[in-house]
Amino acid sequence: MPAKLNADEFLNKLKALRSTAAAKSHSHLAADDDDVILGVRMGQVFALAKEFMDMQLDEVEKLLESPIHEARVGAVSIMDFQARSKKTAEARRKELFDLYIKRHDRINTWDLVDRSAPHVVGGYLFDKPRKILYKLARSKKMPERRTAIVSTGYFIRQGEVDDTFKIAEILIDDEHDLIHKATGWMLRAAGDVDRRNLLAFLDSHAASMPRVTLRYATEHLDKNQRTVYLSMKRG
């Protein structure tokens, strides 16, 4: 590995991009009071991650351990780029998946999950048993539950929607707004592939599901259908 493709060098380049204005606008991304928002635009973080996409995973893990939020965005972006690459061997895909699951404690905000779960988790599990997603769906930790549903986005793009609807049913009574949104987002995408299954799901759950989930899930329905399902919730 070239010496420059390490966590320290990544952090040096990341810090050179910091901006006070960006730090203020990104403050909502902090996981907790210990999370440091450096103030680097996400496009710049992604570009830097692309430059470092061949970084070895022990160095990526060092970035995951950083208190700097953008460093962890960089880490999951590197993982995502590697997972997407057609040149990546199956053994490395497993290593990426294992690192994601092992260090989910550091993949602890919605944006970190969304940036990496579809390809790192969903892509790896596509031709494998998916029990881990159902375990994550029942986790007490919001980011793990979000991983469960967002990972199915990869399956949806391959035309498979069964896991999306099954996991959405597990999450339908979730109390967290970030799960409501993610579930609605995935239901909407699954409905674009299989409208019949979406309508059946809505027939069963529209009256009781969180309103934001319902609004997201029905967004691509025609006006009359959407009105019917939204009125079921009001009733």
C-alpha positions as CSV (number, residue, x, y, z in Angstrom):
1,M,0.0,0.0,0.0
2,P,1.4,3.4,-0.9
3,A,2.3,5.3,2.3
4,K,0.0,8.1,1.4
5,L,-3.1,5.9,1.5
6,N,-3.5,5.9,5.3
7,A,-5.8,7.4,7.8
8,D,-3.4,10.1,9.0
9,E,-2.9,11.4,5.5
10,F,-6.7,11.3,4.8
11,L,-7.3,13.4,8.0
12,N,-4.6,15.9,7.0
13,K,-6.2,16.5,3.7
14,L,-9.7,16.5,5.2
15,K,-8.7,19.2,7.8
16,A,-7.4,21.4,5.0
17,L,-10.9,21.5,3.6
18,R,-12.6,22.7,6.7
19,S,-15.1,25.6,6.6
20,T,-16.8,27.4,9.4
21,A,-19.9,27.9,7.3
22,A,-20.1,24.2,6.5
23,A,-19.6,23.3,10.1
24,K,-22.7,25.3,11.1
25,S,-24.8,23.9,8.3
26,H,-23.8,20.3,9.1
27,S,-24.2,20.5,12.8
28,H,-27.4,18.4,12.7
29,L,-25.4,15.4,11.5
30,A,-23.7,15.0,14.8
31,A,-24.5,11.7,16.5
32,D,-24.0,13.1,20.0
33,D,-22.1,15.8,21.9
34,D,-18.8,13.9,21.3
35,D,-19.2,14.0,17.6
36,V,-17.0,16.7,16.0
37,I,-18.3,18.4,12.9
38,L,-15.2,19.7,11.1
39,G,-17.0,21.6,8.4
40,V,-16.3,19.9,5.0
41,R,-18.8,19.8,2.2
42,M,-20.0,16.3,1.5
43,G,-19.0,16.5,-2.1
44,Q,-15.5,17.2,-1.0
45,V,-15.5,14.3,1.4
46,F,-16.7,12.0,-1.3
47,A,-14.0,13.2,-3.8
48,L,-11.3,12.7,-1.2
49,A,-12.6,9.2,-0.4
50,K,-12.4,8.4,-4.1
51,E,-8.8,9.4,-4.1
52,F,-8.2,7.0,-1.1
53,M,-10.5,4.2,-2.3
54,D,-7.7,1.7,-2.3
55,M,-7.0,2.2,1.4
56,Q,-6.5,-1.0,3.4
57,L,-9.3,-1.8,5.8
58,D,-7.2,-1.5,9.0
59,E,-6.7,2.1,8.0
60,V,-10.4,2.5,7.1
61,E,-11.2,1.3,10.6
62,K,-8.9,4.0,12.1
63,L,-11.1,6.6,10.3
64,L,-14.2,4.9,11.7
65,E,-12.8,5.4,15.2
66,S,-12.3,9.1,14.6
67,P,-14.6,11.5,16.6
68,I,-14.7,13.6,13.4
69,H,-17.9,13.0,11.6
70,E,-16.5,13.7,8.1
71,A,-13.7,11.2,8.8
72,R,-16.4,8.5,9.3
73,V,-18.2,9.7,6.2
74,G,-14.9,9.2,4.4
75,A,-14.5,5.7,5.8
76,V,-17.9,4.5,4.8
77,S,-17.5,6.2,1.4
78,I,-14.2,4.3,0.8
79,M,-16.0,1.1,1.8
80,D,-18.9,1.9,-0.6
81,F,-16.5,2.6,-3.5
82,Q,-14.7,-0.6,-2.9
83,A,-18.0,-2.6,-2.7
84,R,-19.3,-1.0,-5.9
85,S,-16.1,-1.8,-7.9
86,K,-16.3,-4.7,-10.3
87,K,-12.6,-5.3,-9.6
88,T,-13.3,-6.1,-5.9
89,A,-12.8,-9.7,-5.1
90,E,-15.5,-11.7,-3.1
91,A,-13.1,-12.1,-0.2
92,R,-12.7,-8.3,0.1
93,R,-16.5,-7.9,-0.2
94,K,-16.8,-10.2,2.8
95,E,-14.2,-8.2,4.7
96,L,-16.1,-4.9,4.0
97,F,-19.3,-6.5,5.2
98,D,-17.7,-7.9,8.3
99,L,-16.1,-4.5,9.1
100,Y,-19.4,-2.7,8.7
101,I,-21.2,-5.1,11.1
102,K,-18.3,-5.2,13.6
103,R,-18.0,-1.4,13.7
104,H,-21.6,-0.5,13.5
105,D,-21.1,1.3,16.8
106,R,-19.2,3.9,14.7
107,I,-21.6,3.8,11.8
108,N,-24.1,5.5,14.1
109,T,-26.0,8.2,12.1
110,W,-28.5,8.0,9.3
111,D,-26.1,9.5,6.7
112,L,-23.4,7.0,7.4
113,V,-25.8,4.2,7.0
114,D,-27.4,5.5,3.8
115,R,-23.9,6.2,2.3
116,S,-22.8,2.6,2.6
117,A,-25.4,0.0,3.6
118,P,-26.9,-0.6,0.1
119,H,-23.7,-1.8,-1.5
120,V,-21.5,-2.9,1.5
121,V,-24.3,-4.8,3.2
122,G,-27.1,-5.3,0.6
123,G,-24.7,-6.0,-2.2
124,Y,-22.8,-8.6,-0.2
125,L,-25.9,-10.4,1.0
126,F,-27.7,-10.4,-2.4
127,D,-26.8,-14.1,-3.1
128,K,-26.6,-15.2,0.5
129,P,-28.9,-15.8,3.5
130,R,-30.2,-12.5,4.9
131,K,-31.0,-13.4,8.5
132,I,-28.6,-10.7,9.8
133,L,-31.0,-8.1,8.4
134,Y,-33.9,-9.4,10.4
135,K,-31.7,-9.4,13.5
136,L,-30.7,-5.8,12.8
137,A,-34.4,-4.9,12.2
138,R,-35.1,-5.9,15.8
139,S,-32.1,-4.1,17.3
140,K,-32.5,-1.5,20.0
141,K,-30.2,0.8,18.1
142,M,-31.7,3.1,15.5
143,P,-28.8,3.0,13.0
144,E,-28.9,-0.8,13.0
145,R,-32.6,-0.9,12.3
146,R,-32.0,1.7,9.5
147,T,-29.3,-0.5,8.0
148,A,-31.8,-3.4,7.9
149,I,-34.3,-1.6,5.7
150,V,-31.9,0.6,3.7
151,S,-29.8,-2.4,2.7
152,T,-32.8,-3.8,0.8
153,G,-32.4,-0.9,-1.6
154,Y,-29.8,-3.1,-3.4
155,F,-32.3,-6.0,-3.7
156,I,-34.9,-3.6,-5.0
157,R,-32.6,-2.5,-7.8
158,Q,-32.2,-6.1,-8.8
159,G,-36.0,-6.6,-8.9
160,E,-36.4,-8.3,-5.5
161,V,-38.8,-6.8,-3.0
162,D,-39.8,-9.5,-0.6
163,D,-37.3,-8.6,2.1
164,T,-38.2,-4.9,1.9
165,F,-41.9,-5.6,2.7
166,K,-41.0,-8.2,5.4
167,I,-38.6,-5.8,7.2
168,A,-41.0,-2.9,6.7
169,E,-43.6,-4.9,8.6
170,I,-41.2,-5.4,11.5
171,L,-40.5,-1.7,11.6
172,I,-44.0,-0.5,11.0
173,D,-44.5,0.4,14.7
174,D,-41.1,1.9,15.2
175,E,-41.0,5.0,17.3
176,H,-38.1,6.8,15.6
177,D,-38.7,9.3,12.9
178,L,-35.6,8.3,11.0
179,I,-36.9,4.8,10.7
180,H,-40.3,6.1,9.6
181,K,-38.6,8.0,6.7
182,A,-36.3,5.2,5.7
183,T,-39.2,2.6,5.7
184,G,-41.4,4.9,3.6
185,W,-38.5,5.5,1.2
186,M,-37.9,1.8,0.7
187,L,-41.6,1.0,0.4
188,R,-41.9,3.7,-2.3
189,A,-38.9,2.2,-4.2
190,A,-40.3,-1.4,-3.8
191,G,-43.6,-0.2,-5.1
192,D,-42.0,1.1,-8.3
193,V,-41.0,-2.5,-8.9
194,D,-44.0,-4.3,-7.6
195,R,-47.1,-2.1,-7.3
196,R,-49.4,-4.9,-6.4
197,N,-47.4,-5.8,-3.3
198,L,-47.2,-2.2,-2.2
199,L,-51.0,-1.8,-2.5
200,A,-51.5,-5.0,-0.5
201,F,-49.1,-3.7,2.2
202,L,-50.9,-0.4,2.3
203,D,-54.3,-2.0,2.5
204,S,-53.1,-3.8,5.6
205,H,-51.2,-1.0,7.3
206,A,-52.1,2.4,5.9
207,A,-54.6,3.2,8.7
208,S,-52.0,2.5,11.5
209,M,-48.6,3.2,10.0
210,P,-46.8,6.5,10.9
211,R,-48.0,9.3,8.7
212,V,-44.5,10.2,7.3
213,T,-44.0,6.5,6.3
214,L,-47.4,6.6,4.6
215,R,-46.6,9.8,2.8
216,Y,-43.3,8.6,1.5
217,A,-44.7,5.2,0.5
218,T,-47.5,6.6,-1.5
219,E,-45.6,9.4,-3.2
220,H,-45.5,7.6,-6.6
221,L,-49.1,6.5,-6.6
222,D,-51.6,8.3,-8.8
223,K,-53.5,11.1,-7.1
224,N,-56.7,9.2,-6.4
225,Q,-54.9,6.2,-4.9
226,R,-52.8,8.4,-2.7
227,T,-55.8,10.3,-1.5
228,V,-57.6,7.1,-0.5
229,Y,-54.6,5.8,1.5
230,L,-54.0,9.1,3.2
231,S,-57.7,9.4,4.1
232,M,-57.5,5.9,5.7
233,K,-54.8,7.3,8.1
234,R,-57.0,10.3,8.9
235,G,-59.8,8.0,9.8
